[in-house]
Amino acid sequence: MAYIEVRNEFKTYQMGETEIVANRDVSFDIEAGSLTVILGPSGAGKSTILNILGGMDSPTSGQIVIDGTDIATFNARQLTRFRRDDIGFVFQFYNLIPNLSTRENVELATSIVKDGLDPVKVLDEVGLSERLDNFPSQLSGGEQQRVAIARALAKNPKLLLCDEPTGALDYETGKQVLQLLSDASRTFHKTVVIITHNSEIAKMADRVIHINDAKVRDVENHSNPTPVSEIVW
Ligand SMILES: Nc1ncnc2c1ncn2[C@@H]1O[C@H](COP(=O)(O)OP(=O)(O)OP(=O)(O)O)[C@@H](O)[C@H]1O
């Protein structure tokens, strides 16, 4: 049994008279400790999948089995606990709290979980030991994204979900961020899911799930994923 098994997942949104099908009969597997890229153009339904995997939204129908439990059956309270304890999120625009320092942004996240890691140690691992007392506005975009990654990793989550994590960064900074996400999977054995529209980034993945027009069009496995240092776009 795979660590994540999505089966026949549908998500529809009702907009007045119109029904929008964001995910149509989506099924895929993700292995524990692997790095998966969900690849597709704008509007394909990627964020909808990520939000459902992270318990921020529920499918209209289908199963979302994570570590043996179908989270599609969870009530609001169970979803809150799942988001808090099991999921680390990294967003395109960092979403740091502006009036908290680097260290405090990470401490805030670890304070709500049972098995959080030492914030200072994790910030050191992402190369920010010199920036602990800086506020987000005093950091570059890449540094802010590294704080966001540290914040997600310090929760010691089962699953790290990343929504266009390099979307707001320049090329070199984007690659540093991808290297950190690769390390999270390869060195720290986290299950990492990245969504992107950039097909070059997909080369770093163990598995690429191609989404287009609400459906899974292809699932590609890489037995030898390309190291981030060799990816060019
Ligand atoms: N809350 C919502 N209400 C109504 N429609 C929605 C909602 N969320 C998403 N959609 C629609 O569902 C479809 C898929 O959206 P989704 O955000 O999952 O795509 P995406 O592949 O992540 O796109 P992007 O790369 O632009 O973020 C789109 O047509 C979108 O407009």
Residues whose N, C-alpha, C, O or C-beta is under 5 A from the ligand:
A	BS01	LIG	Y13 I20 A22 P41 S42 G43 A44 G45 K46 S47 T48
